[in-house]
Amino acid sequence: MKTQSILPILSLPLLLAGAAGCNKAQPPQQAGAGMQALPVQTLTVAAVPVPQSDEYVATIKSRRSATINPQVTGNLTSILVHSGEHVTAGQLLMQIDPAKQEATVASQAATEQQKLAVYQYNQLQVERQRKLFAAGIISKDALDQAEQAFANSKADYESSGASRHEQEKELGYYRITSPFDGIVGDIPVHVGDYVSATTMLTTVDENKDLEAYIYIPTERASQIRNGLGVQIVDNDGNPVENTAIDFVSPQVDDQLQGILVKAPIRSPLLRTQQLVKARVVWGMSPKPVVPVLAVTRLGGQAFVFLAQDAGGGHFVAHEQAISLGDTVGNNYAVLAGLNNGDKVIVSGTQFLRDKMPVMPLPPGPPPAAQPGAGS
């Protein structure tokens, strides 16, 4: 029994020694040895014309925009429109209580009738006095007095009529109407409010013939000119409209210390008083570009992978830091880090790491001509 129990214990060191001998017969492989090259598509870097631009905040304004203020004082009795409503020229917007002015017009009309009666009486009198003077019945002095009374009454009547017309015109100011077709803006007043010439009732804007108001820093004063290209973009940087500067202010804004330029806007997607981004294009210069999908980022730094010649017909991926400029379609303009002729890897970038073997694939065949093409 004791002999049988000792044999397994003695055989254990022999088994361990045999296993160790097997391990020594197979030396460990070096990291990366025998790794197959990853097939990748590449794109040869070449310079293309890239716009040189600066981005500013612009305000969209209408060439026809009116702030509505009353020309008389009084209490609002009715508001007939609401914010955002489309109105036509001459449409009634609001009404100010006209009772006092109506009484003034009525009083002036009564005074005019009184002056008319005096004028008509003196007209009869002067005609009678002229006949009597012609017959030698009255003196020249009596005729002159009649002529004077007639002239005074005529002037008094005409003055009274002019005053009535003035009061009637002022009565029309109690009706607030739209100066042109447009859209009503905010209405900060309410029925019953007392309003005066300094009270802003609302605004009316015509949502066409729009312009982008852009303030450009004075440092660019020597480069500003009519005809410079302007690209209006949305918050995501997508282009909305391409236009050009058609007005340059001769003055510098004393508060913003900028020069106002304007560019016409025709896009129906934009509305008056909207804030947008405007890229002013100063010119074009050749720069390398890379596809957006070929760029990776790490800690805020942009990288691309280049297919680098390792000799003997072999290539490795080289991680290259680059400095990016503006987007040009589906590409980034590269400010630094790339040279013309570099081969940028544009496929499988999510699988790559620095110094990894790669195999650039040959360019694909040109697309076959469609039936009938060129006929």
Residue pairs with C-beta under 8 A, 6 or more apart in sequence:
32 355
35 356
35 357
36 357
37 314
37 315
37 357
37 358
37 359
38 317
38 348
38 351
38 352
38 356
38 357
38 358
38 359
39 348
39 358
39 359
39 361
40 307
40 317
40 345
40 346
40 347
40 348
40 352
40 358
40 359
40 360
40 361
41 345
41 346
41 347
41 348
41 360
41 361
42 307
42 343
42 344
42 345
42 346
42 360
42 361
43 290
43 291
43 294
43 343
43 344
43 346
44 341
44 342
44 343
44 344
45 288
45 289
45 290
45 334
45 338
45 339
45 340
45 341
45 342
45 343
45 344
46 288
46 340
46 341
47 286
47 287
47 288
47 289
47 340
48 286
48 287
48 289
48 328
49 284
49 285
49 286
50 284
50 285
50 286
50 287
50 289
50 325
50 326
50 328
50 333
51 229
51 279
51 281
51 283
51 284
51 326
51 328
52 281
52 282
52 283
52 284
52 285
53 231
53 279
53 280
53 281
53 282
53 326
54 216
54 220
54 279
54 280
54 282
55 233
55 277
55 278
55 279
55 280
56 214
56 215
56 216
56 277
56 278
56 279
56 280
57 275
57 276
57 277
57 278
58 212
58 213
58 214
58 232
58 275
58 276
58 277
58 278
59 212
59 213
59 273
59 274
59 275
59 276
60 210
60 211
60 212
60 213
60 265
60 270
60 271
60 272
60 273
60 274
60 275
60 276
61 210
61 211
61 213
61 272
61 273
62 182
62 205
62 206
62 207
62 208
62 209
62 210
62 211
62 272
63 206
63 209
63 210
63 211
64 180
64 182
64 205
64 206
64 209
65 182
65 203
65 204
65 205
65 206
65 272
66 179
66 180
66 182
66 203
66 204
66 205
67 200
67 203
68 93
68 176
68 179
68 200
68 201
68 202
68 203
68 204
69 197
69 198
69 199
69 200
69 201
70 96
70 173
70 176
70 195
70 196
70 197
70 199
70 201
71 173
71 197
72 96
72 101
72 170
72 173
72 174
72 197
73 194
73 195
73 196
73 197
74 96
74 97
74 98
74 100
74 174
74 194
74 195
75 96
75 97
75 192
75 193
75 194
75 195
76 94
76 95
76 96
76 97
76 189
76 190
76 191
76 192
76 193
76 195
77 95
77 96
77 97
77 191
78 94
78 95
78 191
79 93
79 94
79 187
79 189
79 190
79 191
80 92
80 93
80 94
80 95
81 87
81 91
81 93
81 94
81 184
81 187
81 202
82 184
82 187
83 184
83 185
83 186
83 187
83 202
84 183
84 184
85 183
85 184
86 181
86 182
86 183
86 184
87 93
87 178
87 181
87 182
87 183
87 184
87 204
88 178
88 181
89 178
89 179
89 180
89 181
90 177
90 178
91 177
91 178
92 175
92 176
92 177
93 176
93 177
93 178
93 184
93 201
93 202
94 176
94 189
94 201
94 202
95 174
95 175
95 176
96 173
96 174
96 175
96 176
96 195
97 174
98 171
98 174
98 175
101 167
101 170
101 171
101 174
102 171
104 167
105 164
105 167
105 168
105 171
108 160
108 163
108 164
108 167
109 164
111 160
111 163
111 164
112 157
112 160
112 161
112 163
112 164
115 153
115 156
115 157
115 159
115 160
116 157
116 160
118 153
118 156
118 157
119 150
119 153
119 154
119 156
119 157
121 153
122 146
122 149
122 150
122 152
122 153
122 154
123 150
123 153
123 154
125 146
125 149
125 150
126 146
126 147
126 149
126 150
128 146
129 138
129 142
129 143
129 146
129 147
130 143
130 146
132 138
132 142
132 143
133 139
133 140
133 142
133 143
176 201
178 184
178 204
179 204
180 204
180 206
181 206
182 204
182 205
182 206
182 207
183 204
183 205
183 206
183 207
184 202
184 203
184 204
185 202
185 203
185 204
185 205
186 202
186 203
187 201
187 202
188 200
188 202
189 195
189 199
189 201
189 202
193 199
195 201
205 272
205 273
207 271
207 272
209 264
210 264
210 265
210 266
210 270
210 272
211 247
211 262
211 263
211 264
211 265
212 230
212 232
212 243
212 262
212 263
212 264
212 265
212 276
212 278
213 260
213 262
214 230
214 245
214 260
214 261
214 262
214 263
214 278
214 280
215 253
215 256
215 258
215 259
215 260
215 261
216 224
216 258
216 259
216 261
216 280
217 257
217 258
217 259
218 252
218 257
218 258
218 259
220 259
220 282
221 259
223 282
224 245
224 248
224 259
224 261
225 245
225 248
226 244
226 245
226 246
226 247
226 248
227 244
227 245
227 246
228 244
228 245
228 261
228 280
228 281
228 282
229 242
229 243
229 244
229 280
229 281
230 242
230 243
230 244
230 245
230 263
230 278
230 279
230 280
230 281
231 239
231 241
231 242
231 243
231 278
231 279
231 281
232 239
232 240
232 241
232 242
232 243
232 265
232 267
232 270
232 276
232 277
232 278
232 279
233 239
233 240
233 276
233 277
233 278
233 279
234 240
234 276
234 277
235 277
237 277
237 327
240 267
240 269
240 270
240 276
241 265
241 266
241 267
241 270
243 263
243 264
243 265
243 266
244 263
245 261
245 262
245 263
245 280
246 262
246 263
246 264
247 260
247 261
247 262
248 259
248 260
248 261
249 259
249 260
249 261
251 259
252 258
252 259
253 259
253 260
261 280
263 278
270 276
279 326
287 325
287 333
287 334
287 335
288 333
288 334
288 338
288 339
288 340
288 342
289 328
289 331
289 332
289 333
289 334
290 304
290 322
290 331
290 332
290 334
290 338
290 344
291 330
291 331
291 332
291 344
291 346
292 327
292 330
292 331
292 332
293 330
293 346
293 349
294 304
294 305
294 344
294 345
294 346
294 349
295 302
295 303
295 304
295 322
295 324
295 332
296 302
296 303
296 304
296 305
296 349
297 303
301 321
302 321
302 322
302 323
302 324
302 332
303 319
303 320
303 321
303 322
304 319
304 320
304 322
304 337
304 338
304 344
304 345
305 317
305 318
305 319
305 320
305 344
305 345
305 349
305 352
306 317
306 318
306 320
306 342
306 343
306 344
306 345
307 315
307 316
307 317
307 318
307 343
307 344
307 345
307 358
307 360
308 315
308 316
308 317
308 318
309 315
310 316
310 357
314 357
315 357
315 358
315 359
315 360
316 355
316 356
316 357
316 358
317 345
317 352
317 353
317 354
317 355
317 356
317 357
317 358
318 354
318 355
319 352
319 353
319 354
320 337
320 338
320 342
321 337
322 334
322 335
322 336
322 337
322 338
323 334
323 335
323 336
323 337
324 332
324 333
324 334
324 335
325 332
325 333
325 334
325 335
326 332
326 333
327 333
338 344
343 360
345 352
345 358
345 360
352 358
